[in-house]
Amino acid sequence: MTSMKKNLSKSLLCIGLSLTMFATTAAVLPTHSVEAASATASSKAQSVISIGKKYLGVPYKYGATAGSTKSFDCSSFTQYVYKKIGISLPRTSKEQSKAGTFVARKNLKAGDLVFFYSPVHHVAIYIGNGKILHTYGEGGVKISNLNSGWWNNHYQTARRVIK
């Protein structure tokens, strides 16, 4: 066998082995579907909501210390509950309004962040069925109706931070 034929044979053998290894690895690796990713996002959203609801009634305090659970302001509350599921958010509602990706109001999903005022200076967690979980003023952490009154009139934007 000539040197050129030997090199060609070796190259073809290497290519064949590489293709076999690729096909075997691809067959063994798990596949992830859109449904699986959606289920994961949905369970993370439910975790955020469940964690947040544990703090219903905790007093509102403007400028509350980040990480404290004795009182919250709107953005320390969202920052705290999302951190519990491994999502880091900036400290202020204005900064949080730039995190993640934009979501149109008609496409809100549980776990999305919703923002109010212009310029933004209030944030809440959308929990589904037109309700938000947030803290502001008397009563502290509470659930409010996004689609009525003040909240409806001052809605600004929304962001999805759960993937």
MIDRENSE-457353 format. One line per 2 residues: their letters; for each residue x, y, z of N, C-alpha, C. Coordinates in nm, 2 decimals, decimal comma. Example, Ala and Ser with C-alpha at 12.3 -4.5 7.8 and 13.67 -1.06 7.14 Angstrom:
! residues 2
AS) 1,32/-0,57/0,78/1,23/-0,45/0,78/1,32/-0,33/0,78 | 1,28/-0,22/0,71/1,37/-0,11/0,71/1,29/0,00/0,79
//
This chain:
! residues 163
MT) 0,08/-0,12/0,00/0,00/0,00/0,00/0,09/0,12/0,00 | 0,05/0,22/-0,08/0,13/0,34/-0,09/0,10/0,43/0,03
SM) 0,19/0,52/0,05/0,18/0,61/0,17/0,05/0,69/0,16 | 0,01/0,73/0,04/-0,11/0,81/0,02/-0,23/0,73/0,05
KK) -0,23/0,60/0,01/-0,35/0,52/0,04/-0,36/0,49/0,19 | -0,24/0,47/0,26/-0,24/0,45/0,40/-0,30/0,57/0,48
NL) -0,26/0,69/0,44/-0,31/0,81/0,50/-0,46/0,83/0,48 | -0,50/0,80/0,35/-0,65/0,80/0,32/-0,72/0,70/0,41
SK) -0,67/0,58/0,42/-0,74/0,48/0,50/-0,75/0,52/0,65 | -0,64/0,58/0,70/-0,64/0,63/0,84/-0,74/0,74/0,86
SL) -0,74/0,83/0,76/-0,84/0,95/0,77/-0,98/0,90/0,77 | -1,01/0,80/0,68/-1,15/0,75/0,67/-1,18/0,68/0,80
LC) -1,09/0,60/0,85/-1,11/0,53/0,98/-1,14/0,63/1,09 | -1,06/0,74/1,10/-1,08/0,84/1,20/-1,22/0,91/1,19
IG) -1,25/0,94/1,06/-1,38/1,00/1,04/-1,50/0,91/1,08 | -1,48/0,78/1,04/-1,59/0,68/1,08/-1,60/0,67/1,23
LS) -1,49/0,66/1,30/-1,49/0,65/1,45/-1,55/0,78/1,51 | -1,52/0,90/1,46/-1,57/1,02/1,51/-1,72/1,03/1,49
LT) -1,77/0,99/1,37/-1,92/0,98/1,35/-1,99/0,89/1,44 | -1,93/0,77/1,46/-1,98/0,67/1,55/-1,99/0,73/1,69
MF) -1,89/0,79/1,74/-1,89/0,85/1,87/-1,99/0,96/1,88 | -2,00/1,04/1,78/-2,10/1,15/1,78/-2,24/1,09/1,79
AT) -2,27/1,00/1,71/-2,40/0,94/1,70/-2,44/0,87/1,84 | -2,34/0,80/1,90/-2,36/0,74/2,03/-2,39/0,84/2,14
TA) -2,30/0,95/2,14/-2,32/1,05/2,24/-2,45/1,12/2,22 | -2,49/1,15/2,10/-2,62/1,22/2,08/-2,74/1,13/2,12
AV) -2,73/1,00/2,11/-2,83/0,91/2,15/-2,84/0,90/2,30 | -2,73/0,92/2,37/-2,73/0,91/2,51/-2,77/1,04/2,59
LP) -2,73/1,15/2,53/-2,76/1,28/2,59/-2,91/1,30/2,60 | -2,96/1,36/2,72/-3,10/1,39/2,73/-3,14/1,50/2,63
TH) -3,26/1,49/2,59/-3,32/1,59/2,50/-3,41/1,68/2,58 | -3,41/1,81/2,55/-3,50/1,90/2,63/-3,60/1,96/2,53
SV) -3,72/1,95/2,57/-3,83/2,00/2,49/-3,87/2,14/2,54 | -3,95/2,20/2,46/-4,01/2,33/2,50/-4,10/2,31/2,62
EA) -4,17/2,20/2,61/-4,26/2,16/2,73/-4,18/2,15/2,86 | -4,07/2,08/2,85/-3,99/2,06/2,97/-3,94/2,20/3,02
AS) -3,89/2,28/2,93/-3,84/2,42/2,97/-3,96/2,50/3,03 | -4,07/2,49/2,97/-4,19/2,56/3,02/-4,23/2,51/3,16
AT) -4,23/2,38/3,18/-4,26/2,32/3,31/-4,17/2,37/3,42 | -4,04/2,38/3,38/-3,94/2,43/3,48/-3,97/2,57/3,51
AS) -3,99/2,65/3,41/-4,02/2,80/3,44/-4,15/2,81/3,52 | -4,25/2,73/3,49/-4,37/2,73/3,57/-4,35/2,69/3,71
SK) -4,27/2,59/3,74/-4,24/2,55/3,88/-4,16/2,65/3,95 | -4,07/2,72/3,88/-3,99/2,83/3,94/-4,08/2,94/3,98
AQ) -4,18/2,98/3,89/-4,27/3,08/3,91/-4,36/3,05/4,03 | -4,40/2,93/4,04/-4,48/2,89/4,16/-4,40/2,89/4,29
SV) -4,27/2,86/4,28/-4,19/2,87/4,40/-4,17/3,02/4,44 | -4,15/3,11/4,34/-4,14/3,25/4,38/-4,27/3,30/4,45
IS) -4,38/3,26/4,39/-4,51/3,30/4,45/-4,53/3,24/4,59 | -4,50/3,11/4,60/-4,52/3,05/4,73/-4,43/3,11/4,84
IG) -4,30/3,14/4,80/-4,21/3,20/4,89/-4,26/3,34/4,93 | -4,30/3,42/4,83/-4,35/3,55/4,85/-4,47/3,56/4,94
KK) -4,56/3,46/4,92/-4,69/3,46/5,01/-4,66/3,43/5,15 | -4,54/3,37/5,18/-4,51/3,35/5,32/-4,49/3,48/5,40
YL) -4,46/3,59/5,32/-4,44/3,71/5,39/-4,56/3,81/5,38 | -4,67/3,76/5,35/-4,79/3,84/5,35/-4,81/3,91/5,48
GV) -4,83/4,04/5,48/-4,84/4,12/5,60/-4,71/4,18/5,66 | -4,60/4,13/5,61/-4,47/4,19/5,66/-4,47/4,34/5,62
PY) -4,44/4,42/5,72/-4,45/4,57/5,69/-4,37/4,62/5,58 | -4,42/4,72/5,51/-4,35/4,80/5,41/-4,27/4,91/5,48
KY) -4,15/4,92/5,43/-4,06/5,03/5,48/-3,97/5,08/5,36 | -3,99/5,20/5,32/-3,92/5,26/5,21/-3,77/5,25/5,24
GA) -3,69/5,20/5,15/-3,54/5,18/5,17/-3,51/5,07/5,26 | -3,59/4,97/5,28/-3,57/4,86/5,36/-3,43/4,79/5,33
TA) -3,37/4,74/5,43/-3,24/4,67/5,41/-3,25/4,55/5,32 | -3,17/4,54/5,22/-3,18/4,42/5,13/-3,14/4,30/5,21
GS) -3,22/4,19/5,19/-3,19/4,07/5,26/-3,27/4,05/5,39 | -3,32/4,16/5,45/-3,39/4,16/5,57/-3,54/4,11/5,54
TK) -3,59/4,04/5,64/-3,73/3,99/5,62/-3,82/4,06/5,73 | -3,77/4,15/5,81/-3,85/4,23/5,91/-3,94/4,33/5,84
SF) -3,89/4,38/5,73/-3,97/4,48/5,65/-3,91/4,47/5,51 | -3,99/4,52/5,41/-3,95/4,52/5,27/-3,99/4,65/5,21
DC) -3,92/4,70/5,11/-3,98/4,79/5,02/-4,00/4,70/4,89 | -4,06/4,76/4,79/-4,10/4,68/4,68/-3,99/4,60/4,61
SS) -3,88/4,67/4,59/-3,77/4,60/4,52/-3,68/4,51/4,61 | -3,68/4,54/4,74/-3,61/4,44/4,83/-3,69/4,31/4,84
FT) -3,82/4,33/4,83/-3,91/4,21/4,84/-3,89/4,12/4,71 | -3,89/4,18/4,59/-3,87/4,10/4,47/-3,73/4,04/4,47
QY) -3,63/4,12/4,50/-3,50/4,08/4,50/-3,48/3,96/4,59 | -3,54/3,96/4,71/-3,53/3,86/4,81/-3,59/3,73/4,76
VY) -3,72/3,73/4,72/-3,79/3,61/4,68/-3,73/3,54/4,55 | -3,68/3,62/4,46/-3,62/3,56/4,34/-3,48/3,50/4,37
KK) -3,41/3,57/4,47/-3,28/3,51/4,51/-3,30/3,38/4,57 | -3,41/3,35/4,63/-3,44/3,22/4,69/-3,45/3,11/4,59
IG) -3,48/3,14/4,47/-3,48/3,04/4,36/-3,36/3,05/4,27 | -3,26/3,13/4,31/-3,13/3,14/4,23/-3,13/3,25/4,13
IS) -3,22/3,34/4,13/-3,22/3,45/4,03/-3,18/3,58/4,10 | -3,07/3,64/4,05/-3,02/3,76/4,11/-3,08/3,88/4,04
LP) -3,14/3,97/4,11/-3,20/4,09/4,06/-3,13/4,21/4,11 | -3,12/4,32/4,04/-3,06/4,45/4,09/-3,15/4,50/4,21
RT) -3,10/4,59/4,28/-3,16/4,64/4,41/-3,29/4,73/4,38 | -3,29/4,81/4,28/-3,40/4,91/4,27/-3,50/4,86/4,16
SK) -3,62/4,91/4,18/-3,72/4,88/4,08/-3,68/4,93/3,94 | -3,62/5,05/3,93/-3,58/5,10/3,80/-3,48/5,01/3,74
EQ) -3,38/4,96/3,82/-3,28/4,87/3,76/-3,35/4,73/3,73 | -3,44/4,69/3,81/-3,51/4,56/3,78/-3,59/4,57/3,65
SK) -3,64/4,69/3,62/-3,72/4,70/3,50/-3,64/4,68/3,37 | -3,51/4,67/3,38/-3,42/4,64/3,27/-3,37/4,50/3,26
AG) -3,40/4,42/3,37/-3,36/4,28/3,37/-3,44/4,19/3,29 | -3,40/4,08/3,25/-3,48/3,98/3,17/-3,52/4,04/3,04
TF) -3,64/3,99/2,99/-3,69/4,03/2,86/-3,83/4,10/2,87 | -3,86/4,19/2,78/-3,98/4,26/2,78/-4,10/4,16/2,76
VA) -4,21/4,18/2,83/-4,33/4,10/2,81/-4,45/4,20/2,79 | -4,52/4,18/2,69/-4,65/4,26/2,67/-4,75/4,22/2,78
RK) -4,83/4,32/2,82/-4,92/4,30/2,93/-5,02/4,18/2,89 | -5,06/4,17/2,77/-5,15/4,06/2,73/-5,08/3,92/2,74
NL) -4,95/3,92/2,75/-4,88/3,79/2,76/-4,82/3,76/2,89 | -4,86/3,83/3,00/-4,81/3,81/3,13/-4,83/3,66/3,17
KA) -4,73/3,61/3,24/-4,73/3,48/3,30/-4,70/3,49/3,45 | -4,75/3,40/3,53/-4,71/3,40/3,67/-4,56/3,40/3,68
GD) -4,51/3,48/3,77/-4,36/3,50/3,80/-4,30/3,62/3,72 | -4,38/3,68/3,63/-4,32/3,80/3,56/-4,32/3,92/3,66
LV) -4,23/4,00/3,64/-4,22/4,13/3,72/-4,30/4,23/3,65 | -4,39/4,31/3,72/-4,46/4,42/3,66/-4,42/4,55/3,73
FF) -4,42/4,66/3,65/-4,37/4,78/3,70/-4,47/4,89/3,68 | -4,46/4,99/3,77/-4,56/5,10/3,77/-4,49/5,24/3,78
YS) -4,57/5,34/3,74/-4,53/5,48/3,74/-4,44/5,50/3,61 | -4,43/5,63/3,58/-4,33/5,67/3,48/-4,26/5,79/3,53
PV) -4,13/5,79/3,56/-4,05/5,67/3,54/-4,08/5,57/3,65 | -4,03/5,44/3,62/-4,06/5,33/3,70/-4,00/5,36/3,85
HH) -4,09/5,33/3,95/-4,04/5,33/4,08/-4,13/5,24/4,17 | -4,19/5,14/4,11/-4,26/5,03/4,19/-4,26/4,91/4,11
VA) -4,24/4,79/4,18/-4,24/4,66/4,11/-4,32/4,56/4,19 | -4,38/4,47/4,12/-4,46/4,36/4,18/-4,44/4,24/4,11
IY) -4,49/4,13/4,16/-4,48/4,00/4,10/-4,62/3,96/4,05 | -4,63/3,93/3,92/-4,76/3,89/3,86/-4,78/3,74/3,91
IG) -4,89/3,71/3,97/-4,92/3,58/4,02/-5,03/3,51/3,94 | -5,08/3,57/3,83/-5,18/3,51/3,75/-5,32/3,56/3,78
NG) -5,41/3,54/3,70/-5,55/3,58/3,71/-5,57/3,73/3,75 | -5,48/3,81/3,69/-5,49/3,95/3,71/-5,45/4,00/3,85
KI) -5,38/3,92/3,92/-5,33/3,96/4,06/-5,18/3,98/4,06 | -5,14/4,07/4,15/-5,00/4,09/4,18/-4,97/4,08/4,33
LH) -4,85/4,03/4,36/-4,80/4,02/4,49/-4,69/4,12/4,51 | -4,70/4,21/4,61/-4,61/4,32/4,62/-4,62/4,38/4,76
TY) -4,54/4,48/4,79/-4,55/4,55/4,91/-4,55/4,70/4,89 | -4,64/4,77/4,95/-4,65/4,91/4,94/-4,75/4,96/5,05
GE) -4,70/5,06/5,12/-4,79/5,13/5,22/-4,85/5,04/5,33 | -4,96/5,08/5,38/-5,03/5,01/5,49/-5,06/4,87/5,45
GG) -5,03/4,78/5,55/-5,06/4,64/5,52/-4,94/4,56/5,47 | -4,84/4,63/5,43/-4,72/4,56/5,39/-4,74/4,47/5,27
VK) -4,68/4,35/5,27/-4,69/4,26/5,16/-4,83/4,21/5,14 | -4,88/4,23/5,02/-5,02/4,20/5,00/-5,04/4,15/4,85
IS) -5,17/4,11/4,82/-5,21/4,08/4,69/-5,31/4,18/4,64 | -5,29/4,24/4,52/-5,37/4,34/4,47/-5,42/4,30/4,33
NL) -5,53/4,37/4,28/-5,58/4,34/4,15/-5,51/4,44/4,05 | -5,44/4,38/3,96/-5,37/4,45/3,86/-5,46/4,53/3,76
NS) -5,58/4,47/3,74/-5,67/4,53/3,64/-5,78/4,62/3,69 | -5,76/4,68/3,81/-5,85/4,78/3,86/-5,78/4,89/3,93
GW) -5,85/5,00/3,93/-5,80/5,12/4,00/-5,66/5,17/3,97 | -5,59/5,21/4,08/-5,46/5,27/4,07/-5,36/5,18/3,99
WN) -5,36/5,05/4,02/-5,26/4,96/3,96/-5,29/4,95/3,81 | -5,41/4,95/3,77/-5,44/4,94/3,62/-5,40/5,07/3,55
NH) -5,43/5,18/3,62/-5,40/5,31/3,56/-5,25/5,35/3,55 | -5,17/5,29/3,64/-5,03/5,33/3,65/-4,94/5,22/3,60
YQ) -4,99/5,11/3,54/-4,91/5,00/3,49/-4,81/5,06/3,38 | -4,69/5,02/3,39/-4,59/5,08/3,29/-4,54/4,97/3,20
TA) -4,49/4,86/3,25/-4,42/4,76/3,17/-4,41/4,63/3,25 | -4,36/4,52/3,18/-4,33/4,40/3,25/-4,20/4,33/3,19
RR) -4,14/4,25/3,28/-4,02/4,18/3,24/-4,03/4,03/3,28 | -3,98/3,95/3,20/-3,97/3,80/3,24/-3,82/3,77/3,27
VI) -3,81/3,73/3,40/-3,67/3,70/3,45/-3,66/3,55/3,47 | -3,77/3,47/3,47/-3,76/3,33/3,49/-3,76/3,27/3,35
K) -3,66/3,19/3,32/-3,64/3,12/3,19/-3,68/2,98/3,20
//
